[in-house]
Each structure stands twice: as C-alpha cells, then as structure tokens.
Amino acid sequence: MSLDRTDIEKIAWLARLSIAGDDIPNYARDLSNILDLVKQLSAIGTANVKPMAHPLEITARLREDKITEVNQREHFQKIAPAVDNGHYLVPKVIE
C-alpha cells in the first residue's frame, strides 16, 4: 500500500501531530512499508497454530507466600497528617 502526502497529513491531523513538510515523504515511505509488512503477515495461514503464553515450554517457579515485613501500621499512622478510625484522610480532589 502506498501512502501519499494527503494521507500522511490526514493521519497527522487525526493523531493531532505536527509534522514538518519536508518530513512527510519519509513518513509516507515508512508507514507504507509497515502496512505492506502487515499485509504480508495477514496472508500467513495461522489456523493450525496453537496459541502460546510463552515461546519456551517452561513453568514459573512460585515462591512460598509468607510475610517478610514487620507490621508498621501504628508507626506510619502516628506520622500521617490526618487519620480517622485507622484510615488515612486525604484532601478532596473532585467536587
């Protein structure tokens, strides 16, 4: 697919991008190459390809779920600017 100057200007307008006039031919060439590659990839048959979560057949090692930190809630609430009934109070930001 070959894009021309008007296509690039319209794409730039839709994306709210400012492109210098002398850069438009480079954008047209690069975007045309990308669209040609997408067209080639679309032509490849993938009906018999099994979806994969990872290219290697490995399983993730899971760590033991154990507490590693000391509870410091009381300490942090003592130094907080505003606390009410165990909750941190913050300024209202949306009216």
C-alpha positions as CSV (number, residue, x, y, z in Angstrom):
1,M,0.0,0.0,0.0
2,S,1.4,3.4,-1.0
3,L,0.5,6.4,1.1
4,D,0.8,9.9,-0.4
5,R,1.2,13.4,1.1
6,T,-2.6,13.9,1.7
7,D,-2.8,10.5,3.6
8,I,0.0,11.5,5.9
9,E,-1.4,14.9,6.5
10,K,-4.8,13.4,7.4
11,I,-3.2,10.8,9.7
12,A,-1.2,13.5,11.4
13,W,-4.3,15.7,11.8
14,L,-6.3,12.7,13.3
15,A,-3.4,12.0,15.7
16,R,-3.0,15.7,16.5
17,L,0.6,15.6,15.4
18,S,2.6,18.4,13.9
19,I,4.8,17.1,11.0
20,A,7.2,19.3,9.1
21,G,6.5,19.4,5.4
22,D,10.0,18.1,4.4
23,D,9.5,15.0,6.7
24,I,6.2,13.9,5.0
25,P,7.9,11.8,2.3
26,N,9.9,9.8,4.9
27,Y,6.7,9.2,7.0
28,A,4.9,8.1,3.8
29,R,7.6,5.7,2.9
30,D,7.9,4.3,6.4
31,L,4.2,3.9,7.0
32,S,3.8,2.3,3.6
33,N,6.5,-0.2,4.4
34,I,4.7,-1.0,7.8
35,L,1.4,-1.5,6.1
36,D,3.0,-3.8,3.4
37,L,4.5,-5.9,6.2
38,V,1.1,-6.1,7.9
39,K,-0.4,-7.3,4.6
40,Q,2.3,-10.0,4.3
41,L,1.7,-11.2,7.8
42,S,-2.1,-11.3,7.3
43,A,-1.6,-13.6,4.3
44,I,0.1,-16.2,6.5
45,G,-2.2,-19.1,7.5
46,T,-2.4,-19.5,11.2
47,A,-5.4,-21.8,11.5
48,N,-3.3,-24.7,12.8
49,V,-1.1,-22.7,15.1
50,K,-1.7,-23.3,18.8
51,P,-1.7,-20.2,21.0
52,M,1.1,-19.9,23.4
53,A,1.6,-17.9,26.6
54,H,5.4,-18.2,26.3
55,P,7.7,-19.3,23.5
56,L,9.5,-21.8,25.8
57,E,7.8,-24.7,27.4
58,I,8.7,-23.7,31.0
59,T,6.6,-23.2,34.1
60,A,7.1,-20.4,36.5
61,R,8.6,-21.2,39.9
62,L,6.3,-20.0,42.7
63,R,7.7,-18.7,45.9
64,E,6.2,-19.5,49.3
65,D,3.6,-17.0,50.3
66,K,4.9,-15.8,53.7
67,I,5.1,-12.5,55.5
68,T,8.5,-10.9,55.3
69,E,7.7,-7.4,56.6
70,V,7.0,-6.2,60.1
71,N,3.7,-4.6,60.7
72,Q,4.4,-0.8,61.0
73,R,0.9,0.5,60.7
74,E,0.9,2.2,64.1
75,H,4.2,4.0,63.3
76,F,3.0,5.2,59.9
77,Q,-0.3,6.4,61.3
78,K,1.4,8.4,64.0
79,I,3.3,10.4,61.5
80,A,0.4,10.8,59.0
81,P,-1.1,14.3,58.7
82,A,-4.7,13.0,59.2
83,V,-6.1,9.7,60.4
84,D,-9.6,8.6,61.4
85,N,-10.5,5.2,62.7
86,G,-7.4,3.6,61.2
87,H,-7.9,5.2,57.7
88,Y,-5.7,7.9,56.2
89,L,-7.6,11.1,55.4
90,V,-6.7,12.9,52.2
91,P,-7.9,16.2,50.7
92,K,-10.9,16.1,48.4
93,V,-9.7,16.5,44.8
94,I,-13.0,16.0,42.9
95,E,-16.0,18.2,43.6
